[in-house]
Amino acid sequence: MKIVVCIKQVPDAKDVRLDPKTNTLAREGVASIMNPYDRHALEAGVCLKEQYGGTVTVLTMGPPQAEEVLRDAVACGADEAILVSDRAFAGADTWATTYTLAKAIEKLDGYDLVLCGKQAIDGDTAQVGPGLAQRLNIPYITYARKINECTREVIRLERMTDDGYDEVEMDLPALLTVVKEINEPRIPSLKGKMKAKKLQITTYTAADLKADPNCLGLKGSPTQVARVFSPEMRGDRSMITGTVAEQVEQLFEKLEDCLS
C-alpha cells in the first residue's frame, strides 16, 4: 500500500503574528512546529503501514525551512519525504495550495491513500483536505476517528459527527482527514532520528511540477486578506463576585438594566 501524508509547518500558536503590510502570517523569527492534527495523520499512516505493509511518503509545501518537519516525520516512521518549495508558491490560499499539492501527488509513482489532518492551526479553514481530493478526483471522508480495516481496494472506518459517529466504507484510492481522537502520536526513536538525519529529501519546484504560473501563490489565489487589524474594545466590563446565587442575582439585574 502506498500512503501519502500531507503535513504542514505552522507557527507555534503562542508566537503567531500578522504582517500588516502583506496581510499574511509573519513567519520569520517565529518558532515553527508540525501542525498538531497532521501528527495524527502521520501516526495513522505509519500504523497502517505496520499493520498492512507498504510505504509512507510525507509531503509538505513551504519554504526550505519546512524540511525540519519532514525529517521529524521520517523520525516517526515515514519512509520518504518531499518538499514542494518555490517562491512562486508564496502567499497561496487554500485554492492555490490544493492545486500545487495535487500536482505534486500526481508526480508520484501512484498512491492508494492520502491522509491529512482535519485542519491547520494557522488558517483553521479545514478546506485543503477536501479540496485536494476534488483536485485528484478521488472520494474522501473528513473527521475520521478510527480505521477499522484497510485493504488495497477498500477502507472501513468511523467518521466523527456532532452526536456520535458514522460507519463508512470507501473504495481506494481515497483521501481522509483525521481528528486527534484517532490515535496518540509516537515519540521519534533514536533509530528514526538517525535515519531522518541522513535522508535525502526530494524537492519539487514549480518547474518540476509543470504548474500553471497563474494558479500558484498569491497570483493564483482568488481569496485574499484585504485588511488586518485588532478589534477595538467596546463597552464597559465589570466583574461579578460572590456566591453562585449572588452572582446569578447580579447578572439578572444587569441584564434587566440592559433591556429596560
C-alpha positions in Angstrom: 0.0 0.0 0.0 1.3 3.4 -0.9 0.3 6.1 1.6 0.8 9.8 1.2 0.6 12.0 4.3 0.3 15.8 3.7 1.8 17.8 6.6 2.4 21.5 7.2 4.9 23.5 9.1 3.0 26.2 11.1 4.0 28.9 13.5 3.9 27.9 17.2 0.4 29.2 18.4 1.9 31.2 21.2 4.1 33.2 18.7 1.6 33.9 15.9 2.0 37.3 14.4 0.4 39.0 11.4 2.3 41.2 8.9 0.2 44.3 8.4 1.9 45.1 5.1 1.3 41.7 3.4 -1.8 40.6 5.4 -0.2 37.2 5.8 1.4 35.4 8.8 4.8 36.6 9.7 7.0 33.5 9.9 10.5 35.0 10.2 11.8 34.8 13.7 8.8 32.7 14.8 9.3 29.2 16.1 7.7 26.6 13.8 6.2 23.2 14.5 4.4 20.4 12.7 0.7 21.1 12.5 -0.7 19.1 15.5 -3.5 17.5 13.5 -1.0 16.4 10.9 0.9 14.4 13.5 -2.2 12.3 14.0 -2.5 11.8 10.2 1.2 10.7 10.1 0.7 8.3 13.0 -2.4 6.8 11.2 -0.3 6.3 8.1 2.6 4.7 9.9 0.2 2.4 11.8 -1.4 1.3 8.5 2.0 0.6 7.1 2.9 -1.5 10.1 -0.4 -3.4 10.0 -0.8 -4.0 6.3 2.6 -3.3 4.8 3.6 -0.6 2.3 5.3 2.8 2.4 4.5 6.2 3.8 5.6 9.3 1.9 5.3 12.7 3.6 4.7 15.8 1.6 4.8 19.4 2.5 4.6 22.7 0.7 6.6 25.6 2.2 9.9 27.4 2.4 13.2 25.5 2.6 13.0 25.5 6.4 9.9 23.3 6.2 12.4 20.5 5.7 12.6 20.3 9.5 9.0 18.9 9.8 9.8 16.4 7.0 12.7 15.0 9.0 10.6 14.9 12.1 8.0 12.9 10.2 10.7 10.4 8.9 12.0 10.0 12.5 8.4 9.0 13.4 8.2 6.2 10.8 7.7 7.8 7.3 9.8 6.3 4.5 10.2 9.1 2.1 9.9 12.9 2.2 9.1 15.5 -0.5 9.4 19.3 -0.1 7.4 21.4 -2.5 9.2 24.7 -2.4 9.4 27.7 -4.7 9.0 31.4 -4.3 6.1 31.1 -6.8 4.1 29.3 -4.1 4.3 32.1 -1.5 1.0 33.5 -0.3 -1.1 30.7 -1.6 -4.7 30.4 -0.3 -6.4 27.0 0.0 -7.4 27.0 -3.7 -3.8 27.5 -4.9 -2.4 25.2 -2.2 -4.6 22.3 -3.3 -3.6 22.9 -6.9 0.1 22.7 -6.0 -0.2 19.7 -3.7 -2.3 17.8 -6.3 0.3 18.4 -9.0 3.0 17.1 -6.6 1.0 13.9 -5.7 0.3 13.3 -9.4 4.0 13.3 -9.9 4.5 10.3 -7.5 4.5 6.7 -8.7 0.9 6.1 -7.7 -0.9 6.2 -4.3 -3.6 4.3 -2.5 -4.5 6.6 0.3 -3.9 10.3 1.1 -4.0 11.4 4.8 -4.4 14.9 6.1 -5.0 16.5 9.5 -8.6 17.9 9.7 -7.2 21.4 9.6 -4.2 23.6 10.2 -4.0 25.7 13.3 -2.7 28.8 11.5 -5.6 29.0 9.0 -8.3 26.8 10.6 -10.2 26.5 7.3 -10.3 22.7 7.0 -10.5 23.2 3.2 -7.3 21.7 2.0 -8.1 18.0 2.5 -11.5 18.1 0.7 -10.1 20.5 -1.9 -7.2 18.2 -2.6 -9.5 15.2 -3.0 -11.5 17.2 -5.6 -8.4 18.1 -7.5 -7.3 14.5 -7.5 -10.8 13.3 -8.4 -10.9 10.7 -5.6 -13.5 10.1 -2.9 -12.9 11.5 0.6 -14.1 11.3 4.2 -13.5 14.0 6.8 -13.1 13.7 10.6 -12.0 10.1 10.6 -11.7 8.9 14.2 -10.9 5.2 13.8 -9.8 3.0 10.9 -11.3 -0.5 11.3 -9.9 -2.2 8.2 -8.0 -1.3 5.1 -7.2 -3.4 2.0 -5.8 -2.4 -1.4 -9.4 -2.0 -2.6 -11.4 -0.6 0.3 -11.2 1.1 3.7 -13.7 0.9 6.5 -13.7 3.5 9.2 -15.6 5.6 11.7 -16.3 9.2 10.9 -16.9 11.6 13.9 -20.2 13.5 13.9 -21.8 16.0 16.3 -23.8 13.4 18.0 -21.7 10.2 17.6 -20.1 8.6 14.6 -20.9 7.1 11.2 -19.5 3.8 10.0 -18.3 4.3 6.4 -16.9 2.1 3.7 -15.0 3.7 0.8 -13.2 2.5 -2.3 -9.5 3.3 -2.7 -7.7 5.4 -3.8 -9.2 7.9 -1.5 -8.4 10.7 1.0 -9.0 11.0 4.7 -8.8 13.9 7.1 -8.4 12.8 10.7 -9.2 14.1 14.1 -7.0 13.9 17.2 -9.2 11.1 18.7 -7.8 8.7 16.1 -4.6 7.9 17.9 -1.8 9.1 20.1 1.3 10.2 18.1 4.5 8.3 18.9 7.8 9.9 20.1 10.6 9.7 17.5 13.0 6.8 18.1 16.8 7.1 18.1 17.0 4.9 15.1 14.3 7.1 13.4 16.2 10.3 14.2 19.4 8.8 12.7 17.6 7.8 9.5 15.9 11.2 9.3 19.3 13.0 9.6 20.8 11.0 6.7 17.7 11.0 4.4 18.0 12.8 1.1 14.8 14.9 0.8 13.4 15.4 -2.7 12.4 19.0 -3.7 9.8 19.9 -6.3 9.8 23.4 -7.7 7.1 25.0 -9.9 9.1 23.9 -13.0 9.3 20.3 -11.8 5.5 20.2 -11.4 5.0 21.8 -14.8 2.4 24.0 -13.0 0.5 26.9 -14.5 2.0 30.1 -13.1 -1.4 31.7 -13.0 -2.6 29.1 -10.5 0.2 29.5 -8.0 0.8 31.6 -4.9 -0.9 35.0 -4.5 -1.5 35.2 -8.2 -3.5 32.0 -8.2 -5.4 32.8 -5.0 -9.0 34.1 -5.5 -9.3 34.7 -1.8 -7.0 37.3 -0.3 -7.0 39.2 3.0 -7.9 42.8 2.4 -7.0 44.2 5.8 -5.7 43.0 9.2 -6.5 44.8 12.4 -7.1 44.3 16.1 -10.7 44.9 17.1 -11.3 47.8 19.4 -12.6 47.2 22.9 -16.3 48.1 23.1 -18.5 48.6 26.2 -17.7 48.5 29.8 -16.6 45.5 31.7 -17.3 44.5 35.3 -16.5 41.5 37.4 -19.3 39.7 39.2 -18.3 38.2 42.6 -19.9 36.4 45.5 -21.6 33.0 45.8 -23.3 31.4 42.8 -26.7 32.6 43.9 -25.3 36.2 44.4 -23.7 36.2 41.0 -26.9 35.0 39.4 -28.8 37.8 41.1 -26.3 40.4 40.0 -26.3 39.1 36.4 -30.1 39.1 36.3 -30.1 42.8 37.5 -27.5 43.8 34.8 -29.4 42.0 32.0 -32.6 43.7 33.3 -30.9 47.1 33.2 -29.8 46.5 29.6 -33.2 45.5 28.4 -35.0 48.4 30.1 
